[in-house]
C-alpha cells in the first residue's frame, strides 16, 4: 500500500485505537483533538486509555507516522479523514454540535477524491443532513461527485480483551457507490472483516439497533429483579436456568443501572428521531429508559431496607462502595450509574468510601473518600456495596470481612451477602 495520510478527529476511546491501528499498518496519521492537555499527554507517550498501552503509543510516536496535535492546519492534504467525536444528549435531545464543529474544521481541507467518514454514534440522517452540507460549504466541492463521504459506526468495547478494533466486524456505508468503495477500501486496510451496508442511514440505524437491543433487554432483567425480589424468587438462578435453552434465548443480567457512552444515550437518539419525524413515541425505548434510569434509586432503597432490618440507618453509616467504572475491568466512568447512586447516598448522610483501581481522577463530591479495597476497609465499614466487579477486587476476602454486602453483580457468596 502506498503511504497515505489519515486524519482522525478526536483522540478518545474511539479515535485513538483507530489512529494506533492505522499507524501500525503504514498510514501517516494525524490525531487531531481540541483538548490541549490530552494532546500533550499523547505526545509524551502517556496513554489515558487502558486498551491502548503507553508502550503501544510510544511505538507509534517513535515510528514518526503518528502526530497528535491541536493544530488543525496539520490536517491539510489528507487522503482519508475519520470523525470520532462525542455525541452526548442534552435535555433528552441529541447534541451533534461536536460533529458540526469537526466538519467545519475539516471542511477547508477537503480536496477532490479524498474520503471523509463519520464514526460518531448519531441519529439516522446525520451524515447526509449535517456533515455533507457543512463539508460542501467550506470546501466548495460536492459530496459524492467530487469527494467521498460515508458512515461507519464505531464498535469499541472498552476492556474487552477478545473483541478489539481490528477483529470486530466493521459496518461500512457511503452516500453513493463510489463513496462506499472508498470507505470499504480504507477499512479493509485496517480491520479483518468489513460488512457493506446499502446506505448511510441504514448504517446509522444499525448502530442504534445494536445498543437499543441491549438497553431494552437490560431493562427487562432489571425489572425482573425487582419483581422477583418482591415474590421471594432468586432471579439470578432463573436467568441461568433459562439460558440453558440452546435456541431462542440470550441471557441478560440485572445491575445497578446502565453506563458508558452507548447504552444510556444511543437509544434516545432513535426515540428522539421517531418523535420528531413521525410524531409519536418509541415506547420500548422510553420504558427502558425509565427502568434503567431508576435503578440507582432502587439500589439505595434496597440498601436502606437492609440496614433497617439490621437496626441501623444509612444516615451516619460508613459504606465501602466497590467500583466507579460502568463496566468490569474498565477505567471508563462515563454515564456510570455509580455516580448518581453515590450522590443519593451522600444526600442520605452516608459516609462513602469509594474504591476503584481502574478509574483515576474523576470529578466527585468532596465528601467521597477514595480508598483501596482492603479487608481492613471492608471490616471498618457498616456495609459494602459492590457495583463493578473488577478482577482486581479480592471479592471472597471482602465478602468474608464485610458485616453486610449488597452485591449488584452476583459475584460473591456468604452469610452476610444479599443480591440485587
KAFENQUI-V832362 format. One record per residue. N is the residue number from 1. PSI is psi in whole degrees, 0 to 359 (NA if undefined). OMEGA is omega in radians with two decimals (NA if undefined). NEAR is the number of other C-alpha atoms within 8 Angstrom. Layout:
((N;PSI;OMEGA;NEAR) (N;PSI;OMEGA;NEAR))
This chain:
((1;128;3.04;3) (2;140;-3.11;3) (3;128;3.12;7) (4;161;-3.12;10) (5;126;3.10;12) (6;135;3.02;14) (7;128;3.06;13) (8;112;-3.13;16) (9;110;-3.05;14) (10;119;-3.09;14) (11;52;3.11;13) (12;214;-3.07;9) (13;334;-3.14;9) (14;313;-3.03;11) (15;323;-3.08;15) (16;316;3.08;12) (17;321;3.09;11) (18;315;-3.13;10) (19;319;-3.14;14) (20;312;-3.11;12) (21;316;-3.12;10) (22;321;3.08;13) (23;317;-3.08;13) (24;331;3.14;8) (25;1;2.98;8) (26;1;3.10;10) (27;151;2.87;12) (28;116;-2.95;12) (29;128;2.97;14) (30;116;3.09;15) (31;97;-3.07;16) (32;137;3.04;15) (33;146;-3.14;13) (34;349;-3.13;6) (35;105;-3.06;7) (36;317;-3.12;8) (37;319;3.13;6) (38;315;-3.12;8) (39;320;3.12;12) (40;318;3.11;9) (41;316;3.13;11) (42;318;-3.14;11) (43;334;3.11;10) (44;1;3.14;6) (45;21;-3.10;11) (46;102;-3.12;9) (47;135;3.12;11) (48;7;3.13;6) (49;123;-3.05;9) (50;326;-3.11;10) (51;341;3.10;7) (52;101;-3.13;11) (53;154;3.13;9) (54;332;3.11;9) (55;318;3.11;7) (56;318;3.10;9) (57;318;3.13;14) (58;321;3.12;9) (59;322;3.12;8) (60;318;3.12;13) (61;319;-3.11;12) (62;333;3.14;7) (63;341;-3.09;7) (64;4;-3.10;7) (65;358;3.12;12) (66;125;-3.13;14) (67;105;3.00;10) (68;135;-3.03;12) (69;155;2.98;11) (70;2;-3.11;10) (71;104;-3.05;6) (72;338;3.14;10) (73;340;3.11;5) (74;352;3.11;7) (75;347;-3.07;11) (76;141;3.06;7) (77;19;-3.11;7) (78;151;3.00;13) (79;320;3.12;10) (80;139;3.04;13) (81;136;3.14;12) (82;128;-3.13;12) (83;117;-3.08;15) (84;48;-3.07;14) (85;162;-3.11;12) (86;155;3.03;8) (87;82;-3.10;13) (88;172;2.98;9) (89;137;3.05;9) (90;110;-3.13;7) (91;44;3.07;4) (92;2;-3.13;7) (93;141;3.09;9) (94;134;3.08;13) (95;102;-3.14;9) (96;19;-3.09;9) (97;327;3.12;7) (98;324;3.05;10) (99;317;3.12;13) (100;314;-3.12;11) (101;318;3.12;8) (102;319;3.13;11) (103;321;3.12;11) (104;321;3.11;11) (105;322;-3.07;8) (106;328;-3.01;11) (107;312;-3.11;13) (108;343;-3.10;9) (109;3;3.07;10) (110;131;-3.09;12) (111;164;-3.13;9) (112;135;3.07;7) (113;2;3.05;8) (114;170;-3.11;11) (115;131;3.09;14) (116;133;-3.13;12) (117;133;3.01;13) (118;130;3.07;12) (119;344;-3.09;11) (120;137;3.10;12) (121;134;-3.05;12) (122;181;-3.10;12) (123;154;-3.14;12) (124;130;-3.14;12) (125;350;-3.08;10) (126;318;-3.09;10) (127;315;-3.08;13) (128;328;-3.04;10) (129;336;-3.09;8) (130;304;-3.03;10) (131;310;-3.07;12) (132;309;-3.13;11) (133;323;-3.14;9) (134;313;3.13;12) (135;320;3.12;17) (136;318;-3.11;12) (137;318;-3.07;9) (138;338;-3.11;9) (139;336;-3.05;11) (140;10;-3.13;7) (141;161;-3.11;12) (142;126;3.14;8) (143;136;-3.13;11) (144;305;-3.10;11) (145;320;-3.06;6) (146;338;2.98;9) (147;161;-3.04;16) (148;145;-3.10;17) (149;134;-3.13;15) (150;181;3.13;17) (151;135;3.10;14) (152;102;-3.03;13) (153;138;3.09;14) (154;148;3.09;9) (155;39;3.14;7) (156;132;3.10;8) (157;93;-3.07;7) (158;134;3.09;9) (159;0;-3.14;9) (160;113;-3.09;7) (161;346;-3.09;5) (162;305;-3.10;4) (163;103;3.14;8) (164;184;-3.01;10) (165;312;-2.96;10) (166;335;-3.10;8) (167;4;3.05;9) (168;127;3.13;11) (169;136;-3.03;9) (170;120;3.04;13) (171;137;3.12;11) (172;146;3.12;17) (173;162;3.11;17) (174;162;3.14;17) (175;348;3.04;13) (176;180;-3.06;8) (177;317;-3.13;7) (178;324;3.09;9) (179;319;3.12;16) (180;317;3.13;15) (181;316;-3.11;9) (182;317;3.13;10) (183;316;3.13;16) (184;314;-3.11;12) (185;320;3.13;8) (186;309;-3.06;9) (187;333;3.06;11) (188;338;3.14;10) (189;349;-3.08;7) (190;345;3.11;10) (191;165;-3.04;13) (192;331;-3.01;9) (193;119;-3.13;9) (194;135;-3.13;12) (195;119;-3.11;8) (196;140;3.06;9) (197;142;-2.98;10) (198;313;-3.08;8) (199;168;-3.10;10) (200;324;3.13;16) (201;321;3.10;10) (202;321;3.12;10) (203;320;3.10;16) (204;318;3.12;16) (205;323;3.14;11) (206;317;3.12;8) (207;318;-3.13;10) (208;325;3.09;15) (209;315;-3.13;9) (210;312;-3.05;8) (211;331;3.06;12) (212;322;3.09;12) (213;313;3.14;8) (214;317;-3.10;9) (215;312;-3.10;15) (216;318;-3.11;11) (217;328;3.03;9) (218;319;3.10;12) (219;320;3.09;13) (220;314;3.13;9) (221;320;3.14;11) (222;318;3.13;14) (223;324;3.06;9) (224;320;3.13;9) (225;318;3.14;11) (226;316;-3.14;9) (227;316;-3.10;8) (228;322;3.12;11) (229;318;3.11;11) (230;327;-3.11;7) (231;354;-3.13;6) (232;32;-3.10;6) (233;143;3.09;7) (234;98;-3.07;8) (235;329;-3.13;10) (236;317;3.10;8) (237;323;3.13;7) (238;319;3.12;8) (239;317;3.10;11) (240;319;3.13;9) (241;315;3.14;8) (242;328;-3.08;9) (243;353;3.05;10) (244;346;3.08;6) (245;123;-3.02;8) (246;1;3.14;6) (247;153;3.01;4) (248;11;3.12;5) (249;140;3.04;8) (250;124;-3.06;5) (251;136;2.94;8) (252;148;-3.02;8) (253;149;3.12;9) (254;166;3.13;12) (255;184;-3.07;11) (256;2;-3.10;11) (257;182;3.12;11) (258;153;-3.10;14) (259;188;-3.06;14) (260;177;-3.13;13) (261;336;-2.96;10) (262;296;-2.94;8) (263;315;-3.13;13) (264;345;-2.98;13) (265;309;-2.95;10) (266;317;3.13;14) (267;331;3.13;14) (268;335;3.02;13) (269;315;-3.12;13) (270;317;3.12;13) (271;317;3.12;12) (272;317;-3.12;11) (273;317;3.14;11) (274;314;-3.12;12) (275;320;-3.09;11) (276;318;-3.07;8) (277;325;-3.03;6) (278;343;3.03;7) (279;12;3.08;7) (280;168;-3.02;7) (281;147;2.96;8) (282;91;-2.87;10) (283;322;-3.13;6) (284;316;-3.12;7) (285;316;-3.08;13) (286;325;3.06;11) (287;316;3.12;8) (288;319;3.09;12) (289;314;-3.09;11) (290;316;-3.13;8) (291;308;-3.03;11) (292;325;-3.13;12) (293;336;-3.10;9) (294;4;3.11;9) (295;321;3.07;12) (296;321;3.10;13) (297;319;-3.12;9) (298;319;3.12;8) (299;315;3.13;11) (300;320;3.13;11) (301;317;3.11;8) (302;319;3.10;8) (303;315;-3.12;10) (304;317;3.11;10) (305;318;-3.13;8) (306;318;3.12;8) (307;320;3.11;11) (308;319;3.13;9) (309;338;3.12;7) (310;19;3.12;6) (311;37;3.09;6) (312;165;3.04;8) (313;145;3.05;9) (314;325;3.12;12) (315;121;3.14;7) (316;354;-3.14;8) (317;155;3.11;12) (318;125;-3.07;11) (319;126;3.05;13) (320;116;-3.14;14) (321;122;-3.13;12) (322;107;3.04;14) (323;128;3.02;14) (324;330;3.11;14) (325;154;-3.11;16) (326;344;-3.13;17) (327;161;-3.07;10) (328;138;3.03;10) (329;33;3.13;10) (330;153;3.05;13) (331;7;-3.04;10) (332;112;3.14;10) (333;12;3.14;11) (334;128;3.11;9) (335;22;-3.09;11) (336;135;3.10;14) (337;344;3.11;12) (338;328;-3.08;13) (339;303;3.10;10) (340;330;3.13;9) (341;316;3.11;12) (342;321;3.11;9) (343;319;3.12;9) (344;321;3.10;10) (345;319;3.12;12) (346;321;3.10;11) (347;331;3.13;7) (348;4;3.08;8) (349;24;3.14;10) (350;139;3.02;13) (351;100;-3.01;11) (352;123;3.01;14) (353;119;-3.01;12) (354;131;3.09;14) (355;126;2.99;13) (356;107;-3.08;11) (357;347;-3.10;7) (358;321;-3.05;8) (359;123;3.14;12) (360;227;-3.11;6) (361;120;3.12;4) (362;134;3.12;5) (363;117;3.10;4) (364;161;3.08;6) (365;139;-3.11;6) (366;342;-3.12;5) (367;349;3.12;7) (368;129;3.11;10) (369;121;3.09;8) (370;130;-3.11;7) (371;173;2.99;8) (372;151;-3.08;9) (373;76;-3.11;11) (374;162;3.06;7) (375;322;3.13;9) (376;319;3.11;7) (377;319;3.13;11) (378;320;-3.11;15) (379;327;-3.11;10) (380;341;-3.11;6) (381;154;3.04;13) (382;337;3.11;11) (383;163;3.13;13) (384;136;3.11;15) (385;115;3.12;12) (386;112;3.13;13) (387;322;-3.10;14) (388;120;-2.98;12) (389;64;3.09;13) (390;143;3.07;9) (391;336;-3.12;7) (392;340;3.11;6) (393;132;3.02;7) (394;81;-2.99;7) (395;318;3.10;8) (396;317;-3.13;8) (397;320;-3.14;8) (398;320;3.12;12) (399;322;3.13;14) (400;325;-3.09;8) (401;336;-3.03;10) (402;138;3.01;14) (403;329;3.09;11) (404;138;3.14;11) (405;122;3.05;13) (406;114;-2.99;13) (407;109;-3.14;14) (408;359;-3.09;12) (409;359;-3.14;12) (410;53;-3.11;8) (411;356;-3.10;7) (412;174;3.12;9) (413;156;3.10;7) (414;168;-3.07;7) (415;340;-3.13;4) (416;5;-3.05;10) (417;136;3.01;12) (418;140;-3.09;8) (419;155;3.05;8) (420;NA;NA;13))
